[in-house]
């Protein structure tokens, strides 16, 4: 789902080239199949990013048949290339920012003098400036602060707005919603007959309502 949502890619290719169709859950809790064209794939974006109330359930991919030995050699070549150019020895979320047109986010961050800059244990990689690595016990708040520092510095020095190539889903999310969502999902998954929370509480997320529909529950029912 994440790869389709973000239109993940590398080496001048992405999911948009291989996705034939995507099955989604609509805001009306209907399951429909969308064609590649309707998914509106572009560089690190898709229909799902502009319609966040749609949920990706399933994707059909069309792959190209090739020589197995050539495929394995390509995989090995790219594995070596990544180990040489990316800080894979540290935890990270991969490239943080999308590349601006005709340029590279890593180059801008490096030219801004931010390689090695850190907030707590969150640090701009010395190997590849578009990676924020965890050198110990980095907190989400430290990573967020570092992201904002990078964006501010690059904007001031080059006049370029750096756009995130990753999505954060927890910053600013009420703790109660996280806890309630986790417990309700666990209850539904295991068929527990327990009034963990009121499913119609204000903190109920659309994601959980969707989960209930997929499991065959009435999204507005409060008795299980």
LOKOL-131064 format. One record per residue (C-alpha): residue number from 1; residue in three letters; y, z, x. Coordinates in steps of 0.25 Angstrom, whole numbers, plus 5000, padded with zeros to 4 digits. Example, Ala and Ser with C-alpha at 12.3 -4.5 7.8 and 13.67 -1.06 7.14 Angstrom:
BEGIN
NODE  1  ALA  4982  5031  5049
NODE  2  SER  4996  5029  5055
REM end
This chain:
BEGIN
NODE  1  UNK  5000  5000  5000
NODE  2  UNK  5010  5004  5011
NODE  3  UNK  5007  4991  5019
NODE  4  UNK  5010  4983  5006
NODE  5  UNK  5022  4991  5002
NODE  6  UNK  5029  4990  5016
NODE  7  UNK  5023  4976  5018
NODE  8  UNK  5018  4981  5032
NODE  9  UNK  5017  4971  5043
NODE  10  UNK  5017  4968  5058
NODE  11  UNK  5017  4956  5067
NODE  12  UNK  5025  4947  5057
NODE  13  UNK  5016  4949  5046
NODE  14  UNK  5015  4959  5034
NODE  15  UNK  5007  4963  5022
NODE  16  UNK  5015  4952  5014
NODE  17  UNK  5007  4941  5021
NODE  18  UNK  4993  4947  5017
NODE  19  UNK  4996  4953  5003
NODE  20  UNK  4991  4945  4992
NODE  21  UNK  4994  4955  4980
NODE  22  UNK  4997  4969  4978
NODE  23  UNK  4992  4978  4966
NODE  24  UNK  5003  4988  4962
NODE  25  UNK  5005  4999  4952
NODE  26  UNK  5018  4996  4945
NODE  27  UNK  5028  5007  4939
NODE  28  UNK  5022  5005  4926
NODE  29  UNK  5008  5009  4932
NODE  30  UNK  5002  4995  4931
NODE  31  UNK  4994  4989  4942
NODE  32  UNK  4998  4975  4945
NODE  33  UNK  4996  4965  4956
NODE  34  UNK  5007  4959  4964
NODE  35  UNK  5007  4946  4972
NODE  36  UNK  5012  4945  4986
NODE  37  UNK  5024  4938  4981
NODE  38  UNK  5028  4949  4971
NODE  39  UNK  5026  4959  4982
NODE  40  UNK  5038  4953  4989
NODE  41  UNK  5034  4956  5004
NODE  42  UNK  5044  4956  5014
NODE  43  UNK  5046  4963  5028
NODE  44  UNK  5041  4977  5026
NODE  45  UNK  5044  4977  5011
NODE  46  UNK  5037  4973  4998
NODE  47  UNK  5039  4974  4983
NODE  48  UNK  5034  4988  4983
NODE  49  UNK  5045  4993  4991
NODE  50  UNK  5055  4988  4981
NODE  51  UNK  5047  4993  4969
NODE  52  UNK  5042  5006  4974
NODE  53  UNK  5037  5010  4960
NODE  54  UNK  5026  5000  4962
NODE  55  UNK  5013  5005  4970
NODE  56  UNK  5004  4996  4979
NODE  57  UNK  4990  4998  4975
NODE  58  UNK  4982  4987  4981
NODE  59  UNK  4985  4974  4989
NODE  60  UNK  4977  4962  4991
NODE  61  UNK  4978  4955  5005
NODE  62  UNK  4975  4941  5010
NODE  63  UNK  4970  4941  5024
NODE  64  UNK  4968  4929  5034
NODE  65  UNK  4954  4927  5040
NODE  66  UNK  4954  4926  5055
NODE  67  UNK  4946  4928  5067
NODE  68  UNK  4941  4942  5068
NODE  69  UNK  4942  4942  5084
NODE  70  UNK  4956  4937  5083
NODE  71  UNK  4960  4948  5072
NODE  72  UNK  4954  4959  5081
NODE  73  UNK  4962  4953  5093
NODE  74  UNK  4975  4953  5085
NODE  75  UNK  4973  4967  5080
NODE  76  UNK  4970  4972  5095
NODE  77  UNK  4982  4964  5100
NODE  78  UNK  4991  4971  5090
NODE  79  UNK  4985  4984  5092
NODE  80  UNK  4989  4984  5107
NODE  81  UNK  5003  4979  5104
NODE  82  UNK  5005  4990  5094
NODE  83  UNK  5000  5001  5104
NODE  84  UNK  5009  4995  5114
NODE  85  UNK  5022  4994  5106
NODE  86  UNK  5020  5005  5096
NODE  87  UNK  5019  5020  5097
NODE  88  UNK  5005  5021  5091
NODE  89  UNK  5002  5034  5098
NODE  90  UNK  5011  5041  5089
NODE  91  UNK  5011  5043  5074
NODE  92  UNK  5021  5034  5067
NODE  93  UNK  5023  5026  5054
NODE  94  UNK  5024  5013  5062
NODE  95  UNK  5037  5005  5063
NODE  96  UNK  5048  5013  5055
NODE  97  UNK  5059  5002  5053
NODE  98  UNK  5058  4988  5048
NODE  99  UNK  5063  4977  5058
NODE  100  UNK  5077  4972  5054
NODE  101  UNK  5078  4957  5054
NODE  102  UNK  5077  4950  5067
NODE  103  UNK  5076  4964  5075
NODE  104  UNK  5067  4975  5077
NODE  105  UNK  5069  4990  5072
NODE  106  UNK  5062  4995  5085
NODE  107  UNK  5072  4988  5093
NODE  108  UNK  5084  4993  5086
NODE  109  UNK  5079  5007  5086
NODE  110  UNK  5076  5006  5101
NODE  111  UNK  5090  5000  5104
NODE  112  UNK  5096  5011  5096
NODE  113  UNK  5090  5021  5107
NODE  114  UNK  5081  5028  5097
NODE  115  UNK  5068  5026  5104
NODE  116  UNK  5062  5040  5107
NODE  117  UNK  5072  5047  5097
NODE  118  UNK  5066  5058  5089
NODE  119  UNK  5068  5067  5077
NODE  120  UNK  5058  5078  5079
NODE  121  UNK  5044  5072  5082
NODE  122  UNK  5049  5059  5076
NODE  123  UNK  5052  5049  5087
NODE  124  UNK  5056  5034  5088
NODE  125  UNK  5045  5029  5097
NODE  126  UNK  5048  5025  5111
NODE  127  UNK  5038  5014  5110
NODE  128  UNK  5043  5007  5098
NODE  129  UNK  5056  5012  5092
NODE  130  UNK  5052  5008  5077
NODE  131  UNK  5042  5019  5077
NODE  132  UNK  5045  5033  5074
NODE  133  UNK  5033  5041  5080
NODE  134  UNK  5029  5056  5078
NODE  135  UNK  5028  5063  5091
NODE  136  UNK  5023  5076  5085
NODE  137  UNK  5026  5081  5071
NODE  138  UNK  5037  5072  5066
NODE  139  UNK  5042  5076  5052
NODE  140  UNK  5045  5065  5041
NODE  141  UNK  5059  5071  5041
NODE  142  UNK  5060  5068  5056
NODE  143  UNK  5055  5054  5055
NODE  144  UNK  5065  5051  5044
NODE  145  UNK  5077  5057  5052
NODE  146  UNK  5073  5048  5064
NODE  147  UNK  5072  5036  5055
NODE  148  UNK  5086  5039  5050
NODE  149  UNK  5091  5040  5064
NODE  150  UNK  5085  5027  5068
NODE  151  UNK  5091  5020  5056
NODE  152  UNK  5105  5026  5058
NODE  153  UNK  5105  5023  5073
NODE  154  UNK  5100  5009  5072
NODE  155  UNK  5111  5006  5061
NODE  156  UNK  5122  5012  5069
NODE  157  UNK  5118  5004  5082
NODE  158  UNK  5114  4991  5076
NODE  159  UNK  5119  4990  5062
NODE  160  UNK  5104  4988  5057
NODE  161  UNK  5098  4996  5046
NODE  162  UNK  5084  4999  5049
NODE  163  UNK  5074  4999  5037
NODE  164  UNK  5062  5008  5037
NODE  165  UNK  5048  5000  5038
NODE  166  UNK  5041  5013  5033
NODE  167  UNK  5043  5021  5020
NODE  168  UNK  5044  5036  5019
NODE  169  UNK  5039  5042  5006
NODE  170  UNK  5041  5056  5008
NODE  171  UNK  5055  5059  5013
NODE  172  UNK  5063  5065  5002
NODE  173  UNK  5050  5066  4993
NODE  174  UNK  5050  5079  4986
NODE  175  UNK  5039  5088  4991
NODE  176  UNK  5035  5092  4977
NODE  177  UNK  5032  5077  4974
NODE  178  UNK  5023  5075  4987
NODE  179  UNK  5015  5088  4983
NODE  180  UNK  5014  5084  4969
NODE  181  UNK  5010  5070  4972
NODE  182  UNK  4999  5074  4982
NODE  183  UNK  4993  5084  4972
NODE  184  UNK  4993  5075  4960
NODE  185  UNK  4987  5064  4968
NODE  186  UNK  4976  5073  4973
NODE  187  UNK  4973  5078  4959
NODE  188  UNK  4972  5064  4953
NODE  189  UNK  4964  5059  4965
NODE  190  UNK  4954  5070  4963
NODE  191  UNK  4954  5071  4948
NODE  192  UNK  4959  5086  4948
NODE  193  UNK  4961  5092  4935
NODE  194  UNK  4973  5100  4940
NODE  195  UNK  4987  5101  4935
NODE  196  UNK  4992  5099  4949
NODE  197  UNK  5006  5095  4945
NODE  198  UNK  5013  5089  4932
NODE  199  UNK  5011  5074  4935
NODE  200  UNK  5024  5071  4927
NODE  201  UNK  5032  5080  4936
NODE  202  UNK  5045  5075  4941
NODE  203  UNK  5039  5073  4955
NODE  204  UNK  5028  5064  4950
NODE  205  UNK  5029  5052  4958
NODE  206  UNK  5026  5038  4953
NODE  207  UNK  5015  5036  4964
NODE  208  UNK  5007  5048  4958
NODE  209  UNK  5009  5042  4944
NODE  210  UNK  5004  5029  4949
NODE  211  UNK  4992  5036  4956
NODE  212  UNK  4989  5042  4942
NODE  213  UNK  4989  5029  4936
NODE  214  UNK  4979  5023  4946
NODE  215  UNK  4970  5034  4944
NODE  216  UNK  4970  5032  4929
NODE  217  UNK  4979  5044  4925
NODE  218  UNK  4990  5043  4915
NODE  219  UNK  5002  5045  4924
NODE  220  UNK  5009  5053  4914
NODE  221  UNK  4998  5062  4911
NODE  222  UNK  4999  5077  4915
NODE  223  UNK  4985  5081  4912
NODE  224  UNK  4973  5078  4922
REM end
